[in-house]
Amino acid sequence: MKKDNNSVYGGHTSHEFNEDLASLNADFLKMGYMVRDQLTNAIAALMDGDGFRADEVRNNDKIVDKLELEIDDEAVRIIARRQPAAIDLRLVIAVMKMVADLERVGDEAKKIAKSALALSEEGQAPRGYVEVRHISNHVLEMLNDALDAFARLDSELALRVMKEDKIVDEEYKAATRSLLTFMMEDTRNISRCMSVMWVLRALERVGDHACNISEHVIFMVEGEDIRHTPVEDTEKLVGR
Amino acid sequence: MKKDNNSVYGGHTSHEFNEDLASLNADFLKMGYMVRDQLTNAIAALMDGDGFRADEVRNNDKIVDKLELEIDDEAVRIIARRQPAAIDLRLVIAVMKMVADLERVGDEAKKIAKSALALSEEGQAPRGYVEVRHISNHVLEMLNDALDAFARLDSELALRVMKEDKIVDEEYKAATRSLLTFMMEDTRNISRCMSVMWVLRALERVGDHACNISEHVIFMVEGEDIRHTPVEDTEKLVGR
Protein backbone atom coordinates (compact mmCIF):
# COMPACT_ATOMS: atom_id res chain seq x y z
CA MET A 1 0.00 0.00 0.00
CA LYS A 2 1.22 3.47 -0.81
CA LYS A 3 1.52 5.57 2.30
CA ASP A 4 2.37 9.21 2.50
CA ASN A 5 5.76 9.93 3.94
CA ASN A 6 4.36 11.53 7.06
CA SER A 7 2.67 8.37 8.27
CA VAL A 8 5.94 6.45 8.03
CA TYR A 9 8.48 9.06 8.97
CA GLY A 10 6.30 11.24 11.18
CA GLY A 11 5.76 10.73 14.88
CA HIS A 12 9.25 9.44 15.45
CA THR A 13 11.71 10.05 18.22
CA SER A 14 12.21 13.66 17.31
CA HIS A 15 11.93 16.28 14.67
CA GLU A 16 15.73 16.17 14.37
CA PHE A 17 15.64 12.45 13.74
CA ASN A 18 13.15 12.95 10.92
CA GLU A 19 15.39 15.58 9.35
CA ASP A 20 18.40 13.27 9.60
CA LEU A 21 16.42 10.46 8.05
CA ALA A 22 15.26 12.66 5.16
CA SER A 23 18.84 13.63 4.45
CA LEU A 24 19.98 9.99 4.63
CA ASN A 25 17.24 8.98 2.22
CA ALA A 26 18.19 11.76 -0.19
CA ASP A 27 21.78 10.54 -0.20
CA PHE A 28 20.63 6.98 -0.76
CA LEU A 29 18.62 8.08 -3.79
CA LYS A 30 21.55 10.08 -5.11
CA MET A 31 23.70 6.95 -4.96
CA GLY A 32 20.85 4.92 -6.47
CA TYR A 33 20.54 7.16 -9.51
CA MET A 34 24.29 7.22 -9.97
CA VAL A 35 24.42 3.42 -9.94
CA ARG A 36 21.53 3.28 -12.40
CA ASP A 37 23.45 5.62 -14.72
CA GLN A 38 26.53 3.43 -14.38
CA LEU A 39 24.51 0.43 -15.50
CA THR A 40 22.92 2.35 -18.39
CA ASN A 41 26.35 3.47 -19.56
CA ALA A 42 27.88 0.01 -19.22
CA ILE A 43 25.15 -1.47 -21.42
CA ALA A 44 25.46 1.36 -23.94
CA ALA A 45 29.25 0.84 -24.04
CA LEU A 46 28.65 -2.84 -24.75
CA MET A 47 26.07 -2.27 -27.45
CA ASP A 48 28.05 0.45 -29.23
CA GLY A 49 31.46 -1.14 -28.69
CA ASP A 50 32.44 2.14 -27.04
CA GLY A 51 35.67 1.53 -25.12
CA PHE A 52 35.89 5.11 -23.92
CA ARG A 53 32.49 4.92 -22.25
CA ALA A 54 33.37 1.54 -20.73
CA ASP A 55 36.51 3.03 -19.20
CA GLU A 56 34.48 5.85 -17.75
CA VAL A 57 32.17 3.36 -16.01
CA ARG A 58 35.13 1.52 -14.55
CA ASN A 59 36.62 4.75 -13.22
CA ASN A 60 33.35 6.00 -11.77
CA ASP A 61 32.96 2.85 -9.68
CA LYS A 62 35.34 4.41 -7.16
CA ILE A 63 32.82 7.20 -6.59
CA VAL A 64 30.08 4.64 -5.98
CA ASP A 65 32.30 2.86 -3.45
CA LYS A 66 32.97 6.14 -1.70
CA LEU A 67 29.27 6.95 -1.50
CA GLU A 68 28.65 3.59 0.18
CA LEU A 69 31.14 4.38 2.95
CA GLU A 70 29.80 7.90 3.38
CA ILE A 71 26.17 6.82 3.70
CA ASP A 72 27.17 4.07 6.13
CA ASP A 73 28.97 6.67 8.20
CA GLU A 74 26.03 9.01 8.11
CA ALA A 75 23.70 6.21 9.26
CA VAL A 76 25.94 5.27 12.17
CA ARG A 77 26.17 8.90 13.24
CA ILE A 78 22.38 9.25 13.16
CA ILE A 79 21.89 6.17 15.33
CA ALA A 80 24.56 7.25 17.80
CA ARG A 81 23.27 10.80 18.02
CA ARG A 82 19.51 10.21 18.07
CA GLN A 83 19.37 6.78 19.71
CA PRO A 84 16.17 5.95 17.86
CA ALA A 85 13.62 3.45 19.13
CA ALA A 86 13.55 -0.01 17.56
CA ILE A 87 11.19 0.83 14.72
CA ASP A 88 13.11 3.97 13.67
CA LEU A 89 16.35 2.13 14.07
CA ARG A 90 15.15 -0.45 11.59
CA LEU A 91 14.53 2.26 9.02
CA VAL A 92 18.11 3.45 9.27
CA ILE A 93 19.49 -0.06 9.16
CA ALA A 94 17.32 -0.83 6.12
CA VAL A 95 19.05 2.02 4.31
CA MET A 96 22.46 0.60 5.21
CA LYS A 97 21.45 -2.77 3.82
CA MET A 98 20.07 -1.27 0.63
CA VAL A 99 23.28 0.69 0.18
CA ALA A 100 25.19 -2.60 0.14
CA ASP A 101 22.88 -3.78 -2.66
CA LEU A 102 23.49 -0.60 -4.64
CA GLU A 103 27.22 -1.01 -4.25
CA ARG A 104 26.94 -4.50 -5.71
CA VAL A 105 24.88 -3.25 -8.63
CA GLY A 106 27.76 -0.84 -9.21
CA ASP A 107 30.16 -3.81 -9.23
CA GLU A 108 28.02 -5.61 -11.80
CA ALA A 109 28.03 -2.48 -13.98
CA LYS A 110 31.83 -2.48 -13.75
CA LYS A 111 31.96 -6.15 -14.77
CA ILE A 112 29.72 -5.42 -17.76
CA ALA A 113 32.01 -2.54 -18.73
CA LYS A 114 34.96 -4.94 -18.61
CA SER A 115 33.14 -7.39 -20.88
CA ALA A 116 32.29 -4.47 -23.18
CA LEU A 117 36.00 -3.73 -23.54
CA ALA A 118 36.82 -7.38 -24.23
CA LEU A 119 34.03 -7.70 -26.78
CA SER A 120 34.76 -4.40 -28.52
CA GLU A 121 38.23 -5.71 -29.33
CA GLU A 122 36.70 -8.73 -31.03
CA GLY A 123 34.73 -6.49 -33.41
CA GLN A 124 31.47 -7.82 -34.90
CA ALA A 125 28.40 -7.82 -32.65
CA PRO A 126 28.05 -11.36 -31.31
CA ARG A 127 24.87 -13.33 -30.84
CA GLY A 128 22.95 -12.76 -27.68
CA TYR A 129 22.91 -8.97 -27.96
CA VAL A 130 19.18 -8.94 -28.59
CA GLU A 131 18.69 -10.83 -25.33
CA VAL A 132 21.16 -8.59 -23.49
CA ARG A 133 19.31 -5.50 -24.68
CA HIS A 134 15.96 -6.94 -23.68
CA ILE A 135 17.03 -8.13 -20.21
CA SER A 136 19.02 -4.97 -19.52
CA ASN A 137 15.96 -2.83 -20.29
CA HIS A 138 13.99 -5.02 -17.97
CA VAL A 139 16.36 -4.87 -15.00
CA LEU A 140 16.98 -1.15 -15.49
CA GLU A 141 13.25 -0.64 -15.19
CA MET A 142 13.21 -2.81 -12.06
CA LEU A 143 16.03 -0.81 -10.50
CA ASN A 144 14.27 2.44 -11.36
CA ASP A 145 11.02 1.18 -9.91
CA ALA A 146 12.74 -0.03 -6.74
CA LEU A 147 14.23 3.44 -6.25
CA ASP A 148 10.88 5.08 -6.97
CA ALA A 149 9.18 2.71 -4.56
CA PHE A 150 11.70 3.78 -1.95
CA ALA A 151 11.27 7.50 -2.72
CA ARG A 152 7.48 7.30 -2.58
CA LEU A 153 7.24 4.53 0.03
CA ASP A 154 5.11 2.61 -2.41
CA SER A 155 4.96 -1.02 -1.31
CA GLU A 156 2.72 -2.00 -4.22
CA LEU A 157 5.35 -0.87 -6.68
CA ALA A 158 7.99 -2.70 -4.63
CA LEU A 159 5.91 -5.86 -4.83
CA ARG A 160 5.66 -5.45 -8.60
CA VAL A 161 9.47 -5.35 -8.80
CA MET A 162 9.65 -8.60 -6.87
CA LYS A 163 7.28 -10.23 -9.31
CA GLU A 164 9.23 -8.94 -12.30
CA ASP A 165 12.31 -10.66 -10.92
CA LYS A 166 10.72 -14.05 -11.51
CA ILE A 167 10.18 -13.08 -15.16
CA VAL A 168 13.76 -11.88 -15.52
CA ASP A 169 15.00 -15.19 -14.12
CA GLU A 170 13.04 -17.01 -16.85
CA GLU A 171 14.33 -14.66 -19.55
CA TYR A 172 17.83 -15.21 -18.29
CA LYS A 173 17.47 -18.98 -18.47
CA ALA A 174 16.07 -18.81 -22.02
CA ALA A 175 18.90 -16.51 -23.12
CA THR A 176 21.64 -18.75 -21.73
CA ARG A 177 20.01 -21.77 -23.40
CA SER A 178 20.00 -20.04 -26.76
CA LEU A 179 23.62 -18.98 -26.34
CA LEU A 180 24.54 -22.55 -25.47
CA THR A 181 22.96 -23.77 -28.70
CA PHE A 182 24.88 -21.17 -30.65
CA MET A 183 28.12 -22.28 -29.00
CA MET A 184 27.41 -25.87 -29.98
CA GLU A 185 26.81 -24.91 -33.59
CA ASP A 186 30.28 -23.53 -34.06
CA THR A 187 33.15 -23.67 -31.59
CA ARG A 188 34.46 -20.36 -32.94
CA ASN A 189 31.53 -18.70 -31.19
CA ILE A 190 32.42 -20.03 -27.75
CA SER A 191 34.74 -17.35 -26.43
CA ARG A 192 32.51 -14.44 -27.45
CA CYS A 193 29.37 -16.20 -26.26
CA MET A 194 30.98 -16.75 -22.86
CA SER A 195 31.57 -13.02 -22.52
CA VAL A 196 27.91 -12.41 -23.31
CA MET A 197 27.00 -15.14 -20.82
CA TRP A 198 28.80 -13.25 -18.03
CA VAL A 199 26.98 -10.06 -18.99
CA LEU A 200 23.64 -11.84 -18.77
CA ARG A 201 24.60 -13.24 -15.39
CA ALA A 202 25.53 -9.75 -14.16
CA LEU A 203 22.15 -8.44 -15.31
CA GLU A 204 20.35 -11.26 -13.59
CA ARG A 205 22.17 -10.31 -10.36
CA VAL A 206 21.09 -6.69 -10.77
CA GLY A 207 17.51 -7.95 -10.85
CA ASP A 208 18.16 -9.77 -7.56
CA HIS A 209 19.48 -6.59 -5.96
CA ALA A 210 16.48 -4.55 -7.16
CA CYS A 211 14.38 -7.25 -5.56
CA ASN A 212 16.31 -7.00 -2.26
CA ILE A 213 15.82 -3.23 -2.21
CA SER A 214 12.10 -3.74 -2.77
CA GLU A 215 11.93 -6.17 0.16
CA HIS A 216 13.40 -3.49 2.39
CA VAL A 217 10.94 -0.89 1.08
CA ILE A 218 8.04 -3.21 1.92
CA PHE A 219 9.52 -3.63 5.36
CA MET A 220 9.79 0.14 5.77
CA VAL A 221 6.15 0.66 4.80
CA GLU A 222 4.48 -2.42 6.24
CA GLY A 223 6.76 -2.98 9.20
CA GLU A 224 7.29 -6.65 8.43
CA ASP A 225 10.53 -8.30 7.41
CA ILE A 226 9.63 -10.29 4.28
CA ARG A 227 13.07 -11.49 3.32
CA HIS A 228 12.95 -15.21 2.45
CA THR A 229 9.13 -15.06 2.36
CA PRO A 230 7.26 -16.41 -0.71
CA VAL A 231 5.93 -13.61 -2.95
CA GLU A 232 2.37 -14.89 -2.53
CA ASP A 233 2.50 -14.25 1.24
CA THR A 234 3.98 -10.82 0.68
CA GLU A 235 1.14 -10.07 -1.70
CA LYS A 236 -1.41 -10.67 1.05
CA LEU A 237 0.52 -8.35 3.37
CA VAL A 238 0.79 -5.50 0.88
CA GLY A 239 -2.82 -5.80 -0.32
CA ARG A 240 -4.11 -5.73 3.23
CA MET B 1 47.61 -7.47 14.95
CA LYS B 2 46.07 -10.04 17.22
CA LYS B 3 44.42 -8.42 20.20
CA ASP B 4 42.86 -10.13 23.15
CA ASN B 5 39.10 -9.87 23.30
CA ASN B 6 39.17 -7.71 26.39
CA SER B 7 40.95 -4.85 24.70
CA VAL B 8 38.34 -4.76 21.94
CA TYR B 9 35.19 -5.70 23.77
CA GLY B 10 36.12 -4.43 27.22
CA GLY B 11 35.59 -0.93 28.48
CA HIS B 12 32.40 -0.45 26.54
CA THR B 13 29.10 1.15 27.44
CA SER B 14 28.27 -1.46 30.00
CA HIS B 15 28.83 -4.94 31.26
CA GLU B 16 25.43 -5.86 29.84
CA PHE B 17 26.40 -4.62 26.43
CA ASN B 18 29.50 -6.79 26.48
CA GLU B 19 27.42 -9.81 27.39
CA ASP B 20 24.98 -9.06 24.57
CA LEU B 21 27.82 -8.65 22.14
CA ALA B 22 29.40 -11.95 23.19
CA SER B 23 26.10 -13.72 22.61
CA LEU B 24 25.68 -12.03 19.21
CA ASN B 25 29.17 -13.08 18.22
CA ALA B 26 28.52 -16.66 19.30
CA ASP B 27 25.41 -16.77 17.12
CA PHE B 28 27.33 -15.32 14.21
CA LEU B 29 29.94 -18.06 14.53
CA LYS B 30 27.24 -20.71 14.78
CA MET B 31 25.80 -19.49 11.49
CA GLY B 32 29.29 -19.24 10.00
CA TYR B 33 30.12 -22.86 10.77
CA MET B 34 26.77 -24.01 9.46
CA VAL B 35 27.35 -22.16 6.18
CA ARG B 36 30.83 -23.66 5.94
CA ASP B 37 29.35 -27.13 6.39
CA GLN B 38 26.77 -26.37 3.70
CA LEU B 39 29.57 -25.50 1.31
CA THR B 40 31.58 -28.59 2.25
CA ASN B 41 28.55 -30.79 1.64
CA ALA B 42 27.67 -29.13 -1.65
CA ILE B 43 31.19 -29.76 -2.96
CA ALA B 44 31.16 -33.35 -1.69
CA ALA B 45 27.76 -33.90 -3.36
CA LEU B 46 29.22 -32.62 -6.61
CA MET B 47 32.37 -34.73 -6.42
CA ASP B 48 30.57 -37.92 -5.45
CA GLY B 49 27.53 -37.34 -7.68
CA ASP B 50 25.49 -37.70 -4.48
CA GLY B 51 21.99 -36.36 -5.22
CA PHE B 52 20.74 -37.11 -1.72
CA ARG B 53 23.41 -34.94 -0.15
CA ALA B 54 22.75 -32.18 -2.70
CA ASP B 55 19.06 -32.20 -1.76
CA GLU B 56 19.99 -31.92 1.90
CA VAL B 57 22.06 -28.80 1.20
CA ARG B 58 19.18 -27.22 -0.70
CA ASN B 59 16.77 -27.91 2.14
CA ASN B 60 19.12 -26.66 4.84
CA ASP B 61 19.43 -23.30 3.14
CA LYS B 62 16.13 -22.34 4.75
CA ILE B 63 17.77 -22.70 8.17
CA VAL B 64 20.62 -20.43 7.08
CA ASP B 65 18.09 -17.83 5.91
CA LYS B 66 16.29 -18.04 9.22
CA LEU B 67 19.52 -17.57 11.16
CA GLU B 68 20.20 -14.40 9.18
CA LEU B 69 16.87 -12.88 10.22
CA GLU B 70 17.33 -13.96 13.84
CA ILE B 71 20.79 -12.47 14.16
CA ASP B 72 19.63 -9.25 12.51
CA ASP B 73 16.80 -9.08 15.02
CA GLU B 74 19.14 -9.73 17.90
CA ALA B 75 21.48 -6.96 16.71
CA VAL B 76 18.66 -4.44 16.42
CA ARG B 77 17.44 -5.32 19.89
CA ILE B 78 20.92 -4.84 21.34
CA ILE B 79 21.27 -1.41 19.76
CA ALA B 80 17.80 -0.32 20.87
CA ARG B 81 18.26 -1.62 24.43
CA ARG B 82 21.86 -0.57 25.10
CA GLN B 83 22.11 2.52 22.90
CA PRO B 84 25.82 1.96 22.42
CA ALA B 85 28.27 4.74 21.58
CA ALA B 86 29.47 5.07 18.01
CA ILE B 87 32.41 2.67 18.31
CA ASP B 88 30.38 -0.09 19.96
CA LEU B 89 27.58 0.52 17.52
CA ARG B 90 29.96 -0.14 14.66
CA LEU B 91 30.84 -3.53 16.12
CA VAL B 92 27.19 -4.57 16.12
CA ILE B 93 26.62 -3.22 12.62
CA ALA B 94 29.73 -5.02 11.39
CA VAL B 95 28.16 -8.28 12.55
CA MET B 96 24.96 -7.48 10.64
CA LYS B 97 26.97 -6.85 7.49
CA MET B 98 28.97 -10.05 7.89
CA VAL B 99 25.76 -11.99 8.38
CA ALA B 100 24.62 -10.78 4.94
CA ASP B 101 27.85 -12.18 3.51
CA LEU B 102 27.31 -15.51 5.22
CA GLU B 103 23.79 -15.70 3.86
CA ARG B 104 25.16 -15.20 0.36
CA VAL B 105 27.77 -17.91 0.86
CA GLY B 106 24.81 -20.12 1.78
CA ASP B 107 23.16 -19.16 -1.51
CA GLU B 108 26.28 -20.09 -3.43
CA ALA B 109 26.36 -23.47 -1.66
CA LYS B 110 22.76 -23.99 -2.76
CA LYS B 111 23.65 -23.12 -6.36
CA ILE B 112 26.53 -25.60 -6.27
CA ALA B 113 24.16 -28.25 -4.92
CA LYS B 114 21.82 -27.57 -7.86
CA SER B 115 24.69 -27.97 -10.31
CA ALA B 116 25.64 -31.19 -8.50
CA LEU B 117 22.18 -32.55 -9.17
CA ALA B 118 22.32 -31.55 -12.84
CA LEU B 119 25.77 -33.04 -13.28
CA SER B 120 25.03 -36.25 -11.41
CA GLU B 121 22.30 -36.98 -13.97
CA GLU B 122 24.81 -36.69 -16.76
CA GLY B 123 26.97 -39.42 -15.22
CA GLN B 124 30.73 -39.43 -15.96
CA ALA B 125 32.86 -36.93 -14.06
CA PRO B 126 33.44 -34.02 -16.42
CA ARG B 127 36.63 -32.06 -16.93
CA GLY B 128 37.31 -29.27 -14.53
CA TYR B 129 36.74 -31.33 -11.38
CA VAL B 130 40.41 -31.16 -10.46
CA GLU B 131 40.19 -27.37 -10.60
CA VAL B 132 36.90 -27.35 -8.68
CA ARG B 133 38.41 -29.49 -5.93
CA HIS B 134 41.48 -27.31 -5.71
CA ILE B 135 39.62 -23.99 -5.64
CA SER B 136 36.96 -25.28 -3.27
CA ASN B 137 39.64 -26.39 -0.81
CA HIS B 138 41.17 -22.97 -1.10
CA VAL B 139 37.99 -20.95 -0.49
CA LEU B 140 36.87 -23.28 2.32
CA GLU B 141 40.16 -22.57 4.03
CA MET B 142 39.62 -18.84 3.48
CA LEU B 143 36.13 -19.01 4.94
CA ASN B 144 37.42 -20.97 7.92
CA ASP B 145 40.24 -18.50 8.45
CA ALA B 146 37.86 -15.54 8.19
CA LEU B 147 35.66 -17.09 10.90
CA ASP B 148 38.71 -17.86 13.05
CA ALA B 149 39.99 -14.32 12.55
CA PHE B 150 36.61 -13.10 13.77
CA ALA B 151 36.56 -15.46 16.75
CA ARG B 152 40.08 -14.52 17.82
CA LEU B 153 40.01 -10.91 16.61
CA ASP B 154 43.11 -11.68 14.63
CA SER B 155 43.59 -8.96 12.02
CA GLU B 156 46.77 -10.54 10.68
CA LEU B 157 44.88 -13.69 9.81
CA ALA B 158 42.13 -11.56 8.26
CA LEU B 159 44.71 -9.79 6.12
CA ARG B 160 46.05 -13.18 4.99
CA VAL B 161 42.55 -14.12 3.82
CA MET B 162 42.39 -10.95 1.76
CA LYS B 163 45.68 -11.78 0.10
CA GLU B 164 44.55 -15.34 -0.62
CA ASP B 165 41.57 -13.92 -2.49
CA LYS B 166 43.88 -12.49 -5.14
CA ILE B 167 45.35 -15.96 -5.66
CA VAL B 168 41.88 -17.54 -5.90
CA ASP B 169 40.93 -14.99 -8.54
CA GLU B 170 43.94 -16.07 -10.60
CA GLU B 171 43.16 -19.75 -10.11
CA TYR B 172 39.60 -19.09 -11.16
CA LYS B 173 40.71 -17.36 -14.34
CA ALA B 174 43.08 -20.20 -15.22
CA ALA B 175 40.37 -22.80 -14.59
CA THR B 176 37.81 -21.04 -16.80
CA ARG B 177 40.42 -20.69 -19.55
CA SER B 178 41.16 -24.40 -19.47
CA LEU B 179 37.43 -25.25 -19.52
CA LEU B 180 36.99 -22.94 -22.49
CA THR B 181 39.70 -24.82 -24.37
CA PHE B 182 38.04 -28.11 -23.56
CA MET B 183 34.71 -26.78 -24.84
CA MET B 184 36.34 -25.73 -28.09
CA GLU B 185 37.87 -29.17 -28.59
CA ASP B 186 34.52 -30.91 -28.69
CA THR B 187 31.09 -29.27 -28.69
CA ARG B 188 29.67 -32.27 -26.81
CA ASN B 189 31.56 -31.01 -23.75
CA ILE B 190 29.89 -27.61 -23.74
CA SER B 191 26.83 -28.24 -21.63
CA ARG B 192 28.67 -30.07 -18.86
CA CYS B 193 31.54 -27.60 -18.89
CA MET B 194 29.09 -24.74 -18.47
CA SER B 195 27.73 -26.36 -15.31
CA VAL B 196 31.26 -26.63 -13.96
CA MET B 197 31.84 -23.03 -15.00
CA TRP B 198 28.94 -21.89 -12.78
CA VAL B 199 30.34 -23.89 -9.88
CA LEU B 200 33.70 -22.20 -10.28
CA ARG B 201 32.02 -18.82 -10.39
CA ALA B 202 30.11 -19.63 -7.19
CA LEU B 203 33.37 -20.61 -5.48
CA GLU B 204 35.04 -17.43 -6.63
CA ARG B 205 32.15 -15.48 -5.06
CA VAL B 206 32.61 -17.37 -1.78
CA GLY B 207 36.21 -16.14 -1.77
CA ASP B 208 34.90 -12.58 -2.17
CA HIS B 209 32.58 -13.00 0.80
CA ALA B 210 35.37 -14.43 2.98
CA CYS B 211 37.33 -11.36 1.98
CA ASN B 212 34.46 -9.03 2.95
CA ILE B 213 34.17 -10.70 6.36
CA SER B 214 37.91 -10.24 6.85
CA GLU B 215 37.62 -6.54 6.03
CA HIS B 216 35.04 -6.20 8.80
CA VAL B 217 37.26 -8.11 11.23
CA ILE B 218 40.12 -5.72 10.50
CA PHE B 219 37.75 -2.85 11.11
CA MET B 220 36.67 -4.39 14.42
CA VAL B 221 40.26 -4.78 15.59
CA GLU B 222 41.96 -1.74 14.08
CA GLY B 223 39.02 0.64 14.13
CA GLU B 224 39.45 1.65 10.50
CA ASP B 225 37.07 0.95 7.65
CA ILE B 226 39.26 -0.58 4.94
CA ARG B 227 36.57 -1.48 2.45
CA HIS B 228 37.68 -0.42 -1.06
CA THR B 229 41.23 0.17 0.22
CA PRO B 230 44.17 -1.45 -1.62
CA VAL B 231 45.58 -4.46 0.25
CA GLU B 232 49.02 -2.80 0.45
CA ASP B 233 47.58 0.08 2.49
CA THR B 234 45.73 -2.35 4.75
CA GLU B 235 48.99 -4.19 5.28
CA LYS B 236 50.61 -1.07 6.71
CA LEU B 237 47.67 -0.57 9.04
CA VAL B 238 47.67 -4.12 10.39
CA GLY B 239 51.45 -4.29 10.73
CA ARG B 240 51.51 -1.06 12.65
Interface residues (C-beta under 8 A of the other chain):
Chain A: K62 D65 K66 E68 L69 D72 V76 R77 I79 A80 Q83 P84 A85 A86 L89 R90 I93 M96 K97 A100 L180 M183 M184 E185 T187 I190 S191 M194 M197 R201 D225 R227 H228
Chain B: K62 D65 K66 E68 L69 D72 V76 R77 I79 A80 Q83 P84 A85 A86 L89 R90 I93 M96 K97 A100 T176 L180 M183 M184 E185 T187 I190 S191 M194 M197 R201 D225 R227 H228
